[in-house]
Amino acid sequence: MHEPTADLRRIGGIIRRCLPLALAIGALFAVLAAIFVSVVKPQYQADVQILLDLQSNRLLTGSQSGESSQPSNLDDYVATQIAVVQSDLVARRVAKVLNLSVDPDTSNLVMDRASEKVDRLSNVTSTEIASMEVDPAVLNAIRAGLNVHQVEKSQVIEISIRQTDPAVAQAMAETFGRAYIDDQLSARYETTRNAGAWLEKRIETLREQSLQANSEVETYRAANNLVSTNGRLVSDQKLQQLNDQLTTARTAITRSAAKVSIVEGAVEAGDVETVIRAIATSADIPETAPIRSLRQDYLQATDRQRQMQPQAEGNSEQMVALQSEINRLSGLILDEARRILDGYRNDLRAAESEAASIEKLTNTATSQAQTDSSTLVTLRSLEQRSASYNALYQEYLARYQEAVQQQTLSFPEARVISRAEMPERAVFPNKKIIMALAIILGVGVGGAIGVARETFDETFRSRRDIDKYDLNFLGYVEETSALTKLFRKGGLAGASSLLGPAAQKLRNNKALSMMRMAFDIHLGTRGKVIGFVSLAPSSSRSALALAYAEKEALAGRRVLLLDADAHDPFLTAAIAPATTVSFIDILRGTKTIEQAVTPLDNKIHFLPLSQDVAFNDTLTNAASSLIKACRANYDIVVVDLPPAAPVSAARALAPSFDAFVCCVEWGTTQQQLLTSVLGASPVFRSKFIGVVITDVNTKKLASYDAATGDTTSWLGRFAKAQA
């Protein structure tokens, strides 16, 4: 689990490491920005605002009644007008009005002070403007300094002109506003003029077609005797009347037949009561008719009979006389009904005769109407054609009159609402903003480069890189000024003379002290075989092995220093460059240890390696026996091994060693190498006492590890584990 404080320290270290690069690149960008600001020519800006007044033409468009003249999409309309301002026609007007040209030396626009040309070109049409010769370089320069945009969400557009000459900028801005309005008026004038000319020709054609269509209608009507009143043919009106009369006659027949049927049935049955009811409901029999008085007398007689019947006897004289009266009245009523029936029958025959006559006339009229109707279809077609031509003629005539009116009374749909003022200050370059942006951008680029470098840095920089392998960190050894520079200054041949100064400088090195403490805790004080390995060819490893051997010799111990790096024998080249004896001779049996050893000061014996040799199984076994023999004769055997690898002499000789110290160069050795070595041999890993980071830049180390080599924490844990 990471400590939050440690993470903050790490972030702070990254910032400290990236800060110098970021500041350097920021300073470089600032210098470049200063050069740019001093070289580039200042530009001045003049602005003019135009209101798109869509209400100005309401009088001409006939929208006085309150109809909205706003476009359906205001944003699209404003964008269209902005495109018009940026068009080639408006730019040509400006170029001609101001007589603009391009200065061949500076490539800037210059103008002729001929402002009277404004009025002369205000009535020039767009077609004429387009045909005028204008230098393309002038148009490109005009468009390069032009910027048109909408003011927020309003109907106002702002035209901005940037030029190196403030007077040119002001004149161009003001002229652009007037040129846009002139272009609007010219476009509307050309449109209405062209429309009027076309409408005039079309109206003449429609007038002739309308007159010809009307003439064809009248000619056809006269040729086919199609006389009409109130919009209808006479034959149609006559047929309608006959149909009405036929309907009335058939209704009368039906009514008469019903009367005959009712009365005839009652007379044939001798039913006086039925006759009396028919008479009561009939409106055709007048009130003075005899049958109505007979009906009244009959009803009175029957009423008296009903009243007297309960009191009188059945054969009384009164009842007999009353019955005789009733019978007499019944006979009279039936006789009168027969007479009425004859009248009804005469009415029925008259109605039938009339209906037959009307039906005959109707058939004749229908035949005539059908003939007229077939002819009328053609007439209606001619009339519709004539009406269409008349309507088109009237519509085009109205449009022509409107076009003539707009041609004479045309108002622009825009007006200038702000004048272009003479600019006093340059808008570009803005020195403060450019310098600030350059510094910010430079610092950002430098920081990004630094962070990328930190992200992709897979070398050893601090003890944190060692701790993640669960290995002991022994400390830092400063840059080659104390070790490797001994070889670089005096050369390999003269490095032996610097052995004393090197030991003196490393006497108080914390890494060597921690190394001795670790070896004493882990191995004791006698018979220790210690191997110094690196992950890549390194003179620092050899120098550190030499310094450690002298450190132990100064402590009064017998030390054997053995150079086992067959490929790069730094120790042999530094201490015994002219020797021809090698510990390989001991392995092969041609020399003894006493014959091969080179005694040095301070109780150090050195076994050189004067030839490049590959360790096979025989040499490996012999080397193991040699190391075992040396263990008995010396307190400490220090072996400078070649670089460790999954397959190497260091791994082959690992069983013969008591401990290994791994030297990795600060900022050079890749961490992947240590991962490969540790994963290849568990035995090799188990004998790792710790790791030393060499060639450390002490000035930069604090930004990677604030503790700077504090190893007391792991020494305590190590001693406790050994106990």
Backbone hydrogen bonds, N-H to C=O, Kabsch-Sander energy under -0.5 kcal/mol:
donor,donor_aa,acceptor,acceptor_aa,energy
7,D,3,E,-2.0
8,L,4,P,-2.2
9,R,5,T,-2.3
10,R,6,A,-2.5
11,I,7,D,-2.6
12,G,8,L,-2.7
13,G,9,R,-2.6
14,I,10,R,-2.4
15,I,11,I,-2.4
16,R,12,G,-2.4
17,R,13,G,-2.3
18,C,14,I,-2.4
19,L,15,I,-2.0
21,L,17,R,-0.5
22,A,18,C,-2.6
23,L,19,L,-2.9
24,A,20,P,-2.5
25,I,21,L,-2.7
26,G,22,A,-2.5
27,A,23,L,-2.6
28,L,24,A,-2.2
29,F,25,I,-2.7
30,A,26,G,-2.2
31,V,27,A,-2.3
32,L,28,L,-2.5
33,A,29,F,-2.7
34,A,30,A,-2.5
35,I,31,V,-2.4
36,F,32,L,-2.4
37,V,33,A,-2.8
38,S,34,A,-2.0
39,V,35,I,-1.5
40,V,36,F,-2.7
43,Q,428,F,-3.4
44,Y,163,Q,-3.5
46,A,161,I,-2.1
48,V,159,I,-1.9
49,Q,418,S,-0.6
50,I,157,I,-2.8
51,L,415,R,-2.9
52,L,50,I,-0.5
52,L,155,Q,-2.8
53,D,51,L,-1.5
54,L,52,L,-1.2
56,S,53,D,-0.9
58,R,55,Q,-1.4
61,T,57,N,-2.3
62,G,58,R,-0.8
63,S,58,R,-1.8
66,G,63,S,-1.3
77,Y,73,N,-1.8
78,V,74,L,-2.8
79,A,75,D,-2.5
80,T,76,D,-2.0
81,Q,77,Y,-2.1
82,I,78,V,-2.3
83,A,79,A,-1.9
84,V,80,T,-1.8
85,V,81,Q,-2.3
86,Q,82,I,-1.8
87,S,84,V,-1.5
91,A,87,S,-1.6
92,R,88,D,-2.3
93,R,89,L,-2.1
94,V,90,V,-2.3
95,A,91,A,-2.5
96,K,92,R,-2.5
97,V,93,R,-2.9
98,L,94,V,-2.4
99,N,95,A,-0.7
100,L,95,A,-1.8
101,S,110,V,-2.3
103,D,101,S,-0.5
103,D,108,N,-3.2
107,S,103,D,-2.8
110,V,101,S,-2.7
112,D,98,L,-1.9
114,A,112,D,-2.8
117,K,114,A,-1.5
118,V,115,S,-1.7
120,R,116,E,-1.0
121,L,117,K,-1.8
122,S,118,V,-0.8
124,V,121,L,-1.1
129,I,125,T,-2.1
130,A,126,S,-2.6
131,S,127,T,-1.1
132,M,128,E,-0.5
132,M,129,I,-1.2
134,V,132,M,-0.5
138,V,135,D,-0.8
139,L,135,D,-1.7
140,N,136,P,-2.5
141,A,137,A,-2.1
142,I,138,V,-2.4
143,R,139,L,-2.5
144,A,140,N,-2.0
145,G,141,A,-1.3
146,L,143,R,-0.9
147,N,160,S,-2.1
149,H,158,E,-1.8
151,V,156,V,-2.9
152,E,150,Q,-1.1
154,S,151,V,-2.1
157,I,50,I,-2.4
158,E,149,H,-2.9
159,I,48,V,-3.2
160,S,147,N,-3.2
160,S,158,E,-0.6
161,I,46,A,-2.5
162,R,145,G,-2.2
163,Q,44,Y,-2.3
169,A,165,D,-2.2
170,Q,166,P,-2.3
171,A,167,A,-2.5
172,M,168,V,-2.6
173,A,169,A,-2.1
174,E,170,Q,-2.3
175,T,171,A,-2.4
176,F,172,M,-2.5
177,G,173,A,-1.6
178,R,174,E,-1.7
179,A,175,T,-3.1
180,Y,176,F,-2.2
181,I,177,G,-1.6
182,D,178,R,-2.8
183,D,179,A,-2.4
184,Q,180,Y,-1.9
185,L,181,I,-2.5
186,S,182,D,-2.7
187,A,183,D,-2.6
188,R,184,Q,-2.5
189,Y,185,L,-2.6
190,E,186,S,-2.7
191,T,187,A,-2.3
192,T,188,R,-2.7
193,R,189,Y,-2.6
194,N,190,E,-2.5
195,A,191,T,-2.6
196,G,192,T,-2.8
197,A,193,R,-2.3
198,W,194,N,-2.2
199,L,195,A,-2.9
200,E,196,G,-2.4
201,K,197,A,-1.6
202,R,198,W,-2.3
203,I,199,L,-2.9
204,E,200,E,-1.8
205,T,201,K,-1.8
206,L,202,R,-2.5
207,R,203,I,-2.6
208,E,204,E,-1.9
209,Q,205,T,-2.2
210,S,206,L,-2.6
211,L,207,R,-2.3
212,Q,208,E,-2.2
213,A,209,Q,-2.0
214,N,210,S,-2.3
215,S,211,L,-2.1
216,E,212,Q,-2.0
217,V,213,A,-1.7
218,E,214,N,-2.0
219,T,215,S,-2.3
220,Y,216,E,-2.1
221,R,217,V,-2.2
222,A,218,E,-2.2
223,A,219,T,-2.2
224,N,220,Y,-1.5
225,N,222,A,-1.0
226,L,221,R,-2.4
227,V,225,N,-1.4
229,T,232,R,-2.9
232,R,229,T,-2.0
234,V,227,V,-2.0
237,Q,233,L,-1.8
238,K,234,V,-2.6
239,L,235,S,-2.3
240,Q,236,D,-1.8
241,Q,237,Q,-1.9
242,L,238,K,-2.4
243,N,239,L,-2.2
244,D,240,Q,-1.9
245,Q,241,Q,-2.4
246,L,242,L,-2.8
247,T,243,N,-2.0
248,T,244,D,-2.0
249,A,245,Q,-2.5
250,R,246,L,-2.3
251,T,247,T,-1.7
252,A,248,T,-2.1
253,I,249,A,-2.2
254,T,250,R,-2.0
255,R,251,T,-2.3
256,S,252,A,-2.7
257,A,253,I,-2.6
258,A,254,T,-1.8
259,K,255,R,-1.8
260,V,256,S,-2.5
261,S,257,A,-2.1
262,I,258,A,-2.0
263,V,259,K,-2.7
264,E,260,V,-2.6
265,G,261,S,-1.6
266,A,262,I,-1.8
267,V,263,V,-2.5
268,E,264,E,-2.2
269,A,265,G,-1.4
270,G,266,A,-0.7
270,G,267,V,-0.9
271,D,266,A,-2.0
272,V,270,G,-1.0
275,V,271,D,-1.6
276,I,272,V,-2.8
277,R,273,E,-2.3
278,A,274,T,-2.3
279,I,275,V,-2.4
280,A,276,I,-2.0
281,T,277,R,-1.6
282,S,278,A,-0.9
289,A,286,P,-1.3
292,R,289,A,-1.2
293,S,289,A,-1.0
294,L,290,P,-2.5
295,R,291,I,-2.1
296,Q,292,R,-1.8
297,D,293,S,-2.4
298,Y,294,L,-2.6
299,L,295,R,-2.2
300,Q,296,Q,-2.0
301,A,297,D,-2.3
302,T,298,Y,-2.2
303,D,299,L,-1.6
304,R,300,Q,-2.1
305,Q,301,A,-2.1
306,R,302,T,-1.7
307,Q,303,D,-1.6
308,M,304,R,-2.6
309,Q,305,Q,-1.5
311,Q,308,M,-0.8
312,A,308,M,-2.6
316,S,313,E,-1.4
320,V,316,S,-2.0
321,A,317,E,-2.8
322,L,318,Q,-2.4
323,Q,319,M,-2.1
324,S,320,V,-2.2
325,E,321,A,-1.9
326,I,322,L,-2.0
327,N,323,Q,-2.3
328,R,324,S,-2.2
329,L,325,E,-2.6
330,S,326,I,-2.2
331,G,327,N,-2.2
332,L,328,R,-2.1
333,I,329,L,-2.7
334,L,330,S,-2.3
335,D,331,G,-2.4
336,E,332,L,-2.5
337,A,333,I,-2.2
338,R,334,L,-2.2
339,R,335,D,-1.7
340,I,336,E,-2.2
341,L,337,A,-2.7
342,D,338,R,-2.0
343,G,339,R,-1.5
344,Y,340,I,-2.4
345,R,341,L,-2.4
346,N,342,D,-2.1
347,D,343,G,-2.3
348,L,344,Y,-2.2
349,R,345,R,-2.3
350,A,346,N,-2.1
351,A,347,D,-2.4
352,E,348,L,-2.3
353,S,349,R,-2.1
354,E,350,A,-2.3
355,A,351,A,-2.5
356,A,352,E,-2.0
357,S,353,S,-1.9
358,I,354,E,-2.6
359,E,355,A,-2.6
360,K,356,A,-1.9
361,L,357,S,-1.9
362,T,358,I,-2.5
363,N,359,E,-2.2
364,T,360,K,-1.8
365,A,361,L,-2.5
366,T,362,T,-2.8
367,S,363,N,-2.0
368,Q,364,T,-1.7
369,A,365,A,-2.6
370,Q,366,T,-2.5
371,T,367,S,-1.8
372,D,368,Q,-2.4
373,S,369,A,-2.7
374,S,370,Q,-2.0
375,T,371,T,-1.3
376,L,372,D,-2.1
377,V,373,S,-1.6
378,T,374,S,-0.7
379,L,375,T,-1.6
380,R,376,L,-3.2
381,S,377,V,-2.1
382,L,378,T,-2.1
383,E,379,L,-2.6
384,Q,380,R,-2.8
385,R,381,S,-2.2
386,S,382,L,-2.2
387,A,383,E,-2.6
388,S,384,Q,-2.5
389,Y,385,R,-2.1
390,N,386,S,-2.0
391,A,387,A,-2.7
392,L,388,S,-2.7
393,Y,389,Y,-2.2
394,Q,390,N,-2.2
395,E,391,A,-2.5
396,Y,392,L,-2.8
397,L,393,Y,-1.8
398,A,394,Q,-2.0
399,R,395,E,-2.2
400,Y,396,Y,-2.3
401,Q,397,L,-2.1
402,E,398,A,-2.1
403,A,399,R,-2.6
404,V,400,Y,-2.4
405,Q,401,Q,-1.9
406,Q,402,E,-2.6
407,Q,403,A,-2.1
408,T,404,V,-1.3
409,L,405,Q,-2.5
415,R,51,L,-1.9
417,I,49,Q,-2.3
418,S,49,Q,-1.1
421,E,419,R,-0.6
427,V,43,Q,-2.2
428,F,43,Q,-1.4
431,K,429,P,-1.0
434,I,430,N,-2.9
435,M,431,K,-2.5
436,A,432,K,-2.4
437,L,433,I,-3.0
438,A,434,I,-2.6
439,I,435,M,-2.5
440,I,436,A,-2.7
441,L,437,L,-3.1
442,G,438,A,-2.9
443,V,439,I,-3.0
444,G,440,I,-2.5
445,V,441,L,-3.0
446,G,442,G,-2.9
447,G,443,V,-2.7
448,A,444,G,-2.6
449,I,445,V,-2.6
450,G,446,G,-2.6
451,V,447,G,-2.9
452,A,448,A,-2.6
453,R,449,I,-2.5
454,E,450,G,-2.5
455,T,451,V,-2.7
456,F,452,A,-2.3
457,D,454,E,-0.6
458,E,456,F,-0.8
460,F,669,T,-1.2
461,R,459,T,-0.5
465,D,462,S,-1.3
466,I,462,S,-0.6
466,I,463,R,-0.5
467,D,463,R,-2.7
468,K,464,R,-1.3
469,Y,466,I,-1.8
470,D,467,D,-1.9
471,L,466,I,-1.1
474,L,472,N,-0.6
474,L,691,V,-2.6
475,G,691,V,-0.8
477,V,693,I,-2.6
479,E,696,V,-1.6
482,A,479,E,-1.8
485,K,480,T,-3.4
486,L,483,L,-1.9
487,F,483,L,-0.6
487,F,484,T,-1.0
488,R,484,T,-1.7
489,K,485,K,-2.7
490,G,486,L,-1.5
491,G,487,F,-1.4
494,G,490,G,-0.8
495,A,491,G,-0.6
495,A,492,L,-0.5
496,S,574,A,-1.2
497,S,494,G,-0.9
498,L,495,A,-1.5
499,L,496,S,-1.2
502,A,498,L,-2.1
503,A,499,L,-2.3
504,Q,500,G,-2.3
505,K,501,P,-2.3
506,L,502,A,-2.0
507,R,503,A,-0.6
507,R,504,Q,-0.6
509,N,506,L,-1.4
513,S,509,N,-1.8
514,M,510,K,-2.8
515,M,511,A,-2.0
516,R,512,L,-2.3
517,M,513,S,-2.2
518,A,514,M,-2.3
519,F,515,M,-2.4
520,D,516,R,-2.6
521,I,517,M,-2.3
522,H,518,A,-2.3
523,L,519,F,-3.4
524,G,519,F,-0.8
524,G,520,D,-0.9
527,G,634,Y,-0.6
528,K,635,D,-2.3
530,I,528,K,-0.6
530,I,637,V,-3.2
531,G,659,A,-2.4
532,F,639,V,-3.1
533,V,531,G,-0.6
533,V,661,V,-2.7
535,L,663,C,-0.7
542,S,538,S,-0.9
543,A,539,S,-2.6
544,L,540,S,-2.6
545,A,541,R,-2.3
546,L,542,S,-2.2
547,A,543,A,-2.6
548,Y,544,L,-2.6
549,A,545,A,-2.3
550,E,546,L,-2.1
551,K,547,A,-2.1
552,E,548,Y,-2.2
553,A,549,A,-2.2
554,L,550,E,-2.7
555,A,551,K,-0.8
556,G,553,A,-1.8
557,R,552,E,-1.7
559,V,557,R,-0.5
559,V,603,K,-1.9
560,L,636,I,-2.4
561,L,559,V,-0.5
561,L,605,H,-3.6
562,L,560,L,-0.6
562,L,638,V,-3.1
563,D,607,L,-2.3
564,A,562,L,-0.8
564,A,640,D,-2.3
566,A,564,A,-1.3
570,F,568,D,-2.2
573,A,569,P,-2.1
574,A,570,F,-1.8
575,I,571,L,-3.1
576,A,572,T,-1.5
579,T,576,A,-1.1
583,F,608,P,-2.3
585,D,582,S,-1.8
586,I,582,S,-0.7
587,L,583,F,-1.7
588,R,584,I,-2.0
589,G,585,D,-0.6
589,G,586,I,-0.8
590,T,585,D,-2.2
591,K,585,D,-1.2
596,A,592,T,-1.7
597,V,593,I,-2.1
598,T,606,F,-3.0
600,L,604,I,-3.4
604,I,601,D,-0.9
605,H,559,V,-2.7
605,H,603,K,-0.5
606,F,598,T,-2.3
607,L,561,L,-2.7
613,V,611,Q,-0.5
616,N,614,A,-0.6
620,T,616,N,-2.5
621,N,617,D,-2.4
622,A,618,T,-2.3
623,A,619,L,-2.8
624,S,620,T,-2.1
625,S,621,N,-2.1
626,L,622,A,-2.4
627,I,623,A,-2.5
628,K,624,S,-2.0
629,A,625,S,-2.1
630,C,626,L,-2.5
631,R,627,I,-1.8
632,A,628,K,-0.9
632,A,629,A,-0.5
633,N,629,A,-0.9
634,Y,630,C,-1.6
635,D,558,R,-1.1
636,I,558,R,-2.1
637,V,528,K,-3.5
638,V,560,L,-2.9
638,V,636,I,-0.6
639,V,530,I,-2.9
639,V,637,V,-0.6
640,D,562,L,-3.1
640,D,638,V,-0.5
641,L,532,F,-2.2
641,L,639,V,-1.0
644,A,534,S,-3.3
652,A,648,S,-1.8
653,L,649,A,-2.3
654,A,651,R,-0.8
656,S,653,L,-1.5
657,F,654,A,-1.6
658,D,529,V,-2.3
659,A,529,V,-1.5
660,F,687,K,-2.4
661,V,531,G,-2.9
662,C,690,G,-2.2
663,C,533,V,-3.2
663,C,661,V,-0.5
664,V,662,C,-0.6
664,V,692,V,-2.5
666,W,694,T,-3.0
667,G,460,F,-2.5
668,T,665,E,-1.7
669,T,665,E,-1.7
671,Q,458,E,-3.0
673,L,670,Q,-1.0
674,L,670,Q,-0.7
675,T,671,Q,-1.8
676,S,672,Q,-2.1
677,V,673,L,-2.1
678,L,674,L,-2.4
679,G,675,T,-1.8
680,A,676,S,-1.0
680,A,677,V,-0.6
681,S,677,V,-1.0
685,R,681,S,-1.9
686,S,682,P,-2.3
687,K,683,V,-1.0
688,F,685,R,-1.6
689,I,660,F,-2.5
689,I,687,K,-0.7
690,G,660,F,-0.9
691,V,472,N,-2.4
692,V,662,C,-3.0
693,I,475,G,-2.1
694,T,664,V,-2.6
694,T,692,V,-0.7
695,D,478,E,-0.8
696,V,477,V,-2.4
698,T,696,V,-1.1
700,K,697,N,-1.0
701,L,697,N,-1.5
702,A,698,T,-0.6
703,S,700,K,-1.0
704,Y,700,K,-0.5
704,Y,701,L,-1.7
705,D,701,L,-2.7
708,T,705,D,-0.7
711,T,709,G,-0.6
715,L,711,T,-1.7
716,G,712,T,-1.8
717,R,713,S,-1.5
718,F,714,W,-2.7
719,A,715,L,-2.6
720,K,716,G,-2.0
721,A,717,R,-2.0
722,Q,718,F,-1.9
723,A,719,A,-2.0
